Amino acid sequence: MVIEKEIKTRLQNNMDLEHFEVKDFTGRHLKHKLHEGGFHLEAIIVSTNFKDKSLIERHRLVYESVGNLMQNEIHALSMKTLTPDEWEKK
């Protein structure tokens, strides 16, 4: 998936990415009245950069990394942001 590769590249350029996976749920939203295009994605992102950061700070780091993809290509991004230690415990 092209969008997955682009997101991963942007994350790797801005943080120490230990693990990344994404699922595309766009097909579930095509018939919604307000659907105007763009991907509906769910991601798991593991990075040491999340250590000692609040959930909002973690999501802000991701949004800053993804940048302008959130304006058109991505309509919705649900994410789990974990440190490597948190990921190991799951």
Secondary structure, 3 states (H helix, E strand, C coil): CHHHHHHHHHHHHHCCEEEEEEEECHHHHCCCCCCCCCEEEEEEEEEHHHCCCCHHHHHHHHHHHHHHHHCCCEEEEEEEEECHHHHHHC
